[in-house]
Amino acid sequence: MTVKAIKGAIFHLLDDPETIGADQATQYFADGMLILEDGFVRACGKRADLEPGLGTGAEIVDHSGSLIMPGFIDTHIHFPQLDMIASFGEKLLDWLERYTFPEEAKFADPAHAEECANFFLEELLRNGTTSALVYGTVHKESIDALFGAAYKRGMRIVAGKALMDRNVPEAVRDTAESGDLDSRELIEKWHGKGRLGYAVTPRFAPACSDDQLTRAGKLLAEIPDLLMHTHMAENTSEMDWVKTLYPDAKDYLDVYAKFGLLTDRSVFAHCIHTGGEVFQRMAEHGAAVSHCPTSNLFLGSGLFNLREAEKYGVKVGLGTDVGAGTSFSMLQTLNEAYKVSHLKGHALDPYKSFFLATLGGARALNMADKVGNFEDGKEADFIVLDMAATPLLKRRLKTCTSIDETLFVLSMLGDDRTISHTYIAGECRYSK
């Protein structure tokens, strides 16, 4: 048995602060200690209370002067879009044709996929992201490479090969039959291995035939712990296209529901141009939204109404959506989420922000029993934030008089430089 005791200021959330109130939902220990046993959390609290009970064999790791919190959870990101991040000037559908599909075509090459997968995961760790729901390309090789690299690092990654058998270039097209076969082979090889999970991944309804969506729904129903990961209502032209393709559907969500893809394991990225009764149905089925403010702003897609979604009880997590998103940093994503919420008429509270980036994301991905906070028995994925990462951050934090103000400043001024260490299952996998 390996016991570690991590010293430093500690912050985490026990629940949604808007549901039960910040006093009940948050825990902050200015002089705290996190006790780990074989990669799992065994205690979290004040150092003065926990330190006397440590045995003589415990390893002490001192991060005094820093802030320790659970690792970030990215609920929507495309690992094959590394080399097209910050591509100029297009809206969603043109952007896919001009940049995305040519870039993704390269992932038929296993060597390219492996090199990108390793860089991608190191970039996640450098930015403090310890778990993610990840899109691959249509090529089985892309997900083989990603899962292999994630398994070596012990990361909790859920991913799937993209399914798209129509309305896309030949180089990034599968068939309904081959997509189903490839998905099943990947599930057999990787799902449940280490901390890996598989997501059935239709690109979006316009890129998938009825046969392909039918097979995706059947696969999701057959294996009860798979996720389903897709896009919905990101762009107005996309919405019009879906109406043309599915004139008998009540709305975009109804298309997915028709094929058995609206479940409590479904994660829909974006959901900007929808609301009301659609959110009501999502909540009734336990589906989740990945809110991707950075990419929505970058592509000019629109502003997600977080308050509207949560009014109906929809689970919401945050996604960087690289490569339309322009940063792997969840801190920078919180920065953009705050601004989007302001434009939609409400200020996003810092406690709520960090809930979305940690425990809220874990709930959206159905992994809150494993990660998301420091409750006893959770996997010990956590990050250490450097409170003097930049001269401006150091100066501004000196004026903070409360943890909520500190968190807000971190979300406005923080970025990859703020992450000094990232731990996966109690082992340091990144150190600045």
Summary of the structure (lengths in Angstrom):
residues: 432
radius of gyration: 20.9
end to end distance: 28.1
largest distance: 69.3
contacts: 1614
relative contact order: 0.15
helix: 44%
strand: 24%
